């Protein structure tokens, strides 16, 4: 249960469904509501495939490349800390806005919405690290895949209600929520690094 709660919180903070709402509105601006819903659905499916695939074969890929999970945990923690730094100091929204300039409406679901806004490097890293905690337990791994599915379903719901959510929170509410999530992510990132260092020390 502890690992499940930790996985849910980590993915919620890294994927940042609330923060994706304004980005979704930006990249789908001018499209009919029916097309916006389809773009949101397709983006959620693509992001799920990417993150679930990372959880399933990420550890195998690390072994094939000769990279220990301890080293990847430290590197992943540092990467998550960078994302937390951006969130706390309001740098992430600027980067996401830059990434969200669509090259064409036809591929907007895959890029930039699914990748890198939803399934970015931080989210992929988090999935690999969380899957590593399962240590080959297929039940825990299956539950993690379920949590990923729930997280992407939340993203889709946010897309459907992004306009109302933005009006409810307002600019100040979005800033406060982003900074609080950033501090929480920073603490989790430090824990990832500490766990990796302790595991290396035991070897």
N, C-alpha and C positions, 0 to 999 in steps of 0.2 A: 504493500500500500504506500509506503514511504517513497519507493522508486516511481510509482505511478503518479503520485502527487507532484514529485519533483519534475518528472517528464512533462506533465501538463503545464506546470508553471513555466518551465524553461522554454518550451515551444511557444507558449502564449506570448512570452516576453520577446523572443527572438523573431517570430513571424509577425507579431504586432498587428493583429487583425484590426484594431481600432485605428491605428495609424494608416492602414491600407485604404480606409474609406475615402479620404480626400484624394489619394493617388488614383483610385479607381475612377472617381468623378473626373479627374483631370485627363486620363488617357482615353476615356470614353465620351468625352464632351462632344455634343452634337449628334451622337448616335441615337436612334429611336430606343425607347425603353425595352422593347422586345429584344433588340440586338444587344443592349447592355446586359440583359439577363443571360443571354447566350454566351457572351464574352466572359462574364463572371463564372458561369458554370464550367466552361472549357478551361479557363485558367486554373480553377480549383482542381480539376481532374489532372491536368498536366503537373501541377505542383505536388499533388499527392503521389503520382507515379515517381517523380524525382526523389522526394523525401523517403518514401517507402523503399525504393530501390537502394538508397543510401544506407538505410537501416539494415536491409537484408544482406547486401554484398559489400558494404563498406569495410567491415572487419576483414573479410577475405581479401579484398583489394590491398589493404594495408600489409597483410602477411605476404602477398605476392610481390609487393614492392620492398619487402624487408623493413617495414616501419613498425615499431612496437606501439601498442596501444597507449602505453604510458607517455611516450614522446608525443603522440598525436593528441592525447588529452591535454598536455601542457600547451602545445601549439593552439589547440582549439580553444582552450581557456583564454589565452592571450587574444585570440581573434574576437571572442565574445566580449572581452573587456573593451576592445576598440569600439565595438558597436555600442556598448553601454556608455562609453565616453561621448560618442556622437549624440546619443539620445539625451544625456544629461545636459550637454552644452548646446543642444538644438542644432547640431550639424547634420543629423541623419535626414531630416526633412529636406534640406537643401540637396543632399546627394541623391535622395530618392526622386526628387523633382527632376534632376538632371537625367537620371536613368529612365524616367518615364516619358521622354520625348519619343513618341512612336514613329517608326520608319514608315509604317503603313497600317491602315485600319484592319486589313485582312489578317495580319499576324499579331495583333495587339494582345490576344489572349496568351500566346506563348512568350512573346517578348514585347514590352518589358514586364507585363503583369505577373505571369507565372514565374519567369526567370528574368531578372534577379530579384524582383520586389517581394515575391512570396517565398520561393525556394532559392534564397541567396546563399552565399558561402557560410554565413553564420548558422542558418537553419540546417544546412547539410551537415555541417560540423557537429551541431548539437545532436542530430539523429544518429550519427556514427558513434558519438560518445555514449549516448543513452542506450543504444543497442549493445555496446560493449559491456554495460553493467549487467545485462541479462546473462552473460557468460554461457551462451549456448542453450539457455532455458527457452524452449519454443513457446511456452505459455506466456512468459513475460514479453517475448518478442512479438507475439501475436497481439498482446494487449497494447504494446507500444504502437504497432501499426494501427490499431483501433483508435488510439489517442491522436495519431497523425490525421486519421480520417475525420475525427471529431473537430480537430483544429481547422482543417480546410473547410469543413461544413460551416464552422463559425465564420470563417472568412467570407464564404458565399452569402451567408445571412447578412453580414456587414455590408457587402456589396449591394444587396437588395434594399437595405435600409440606410445606405450611407448618407443620403441627403438629410433624412430626419435626424440621424445621429449627430451630424455636424451642427445642425441647428440647435440640438439639445445641449451638447457640450460647450459649443462656442469656442472661439480661438483660445481663450484663457484655459478652459477645461482641457482642451487637447494638449496644451503645453504642460500643464500640471501632471496629467496622466502619463505623458511621455517621459517626464523627468523621474517620476516615482518608479516606473517600470525600468528605467535605466539604472537607478541605484540598486534595485533588486537584481537585475542581470549582472551588474558589476560584482555583487557579493557571490553570486553563483559561479561567475568566471574565476574568481579567486579560489573558490572551493575546488573547481576542476584542476587548476594549476597545482594546488596543494596536494590533491590526491595523486596527481601524476608524479610529483617530486617524491612523495612518500613511497610510491610503488617502485620508482627507480632506486631509491635508497635501500629498499628491501632486497633488490637484486644484487 
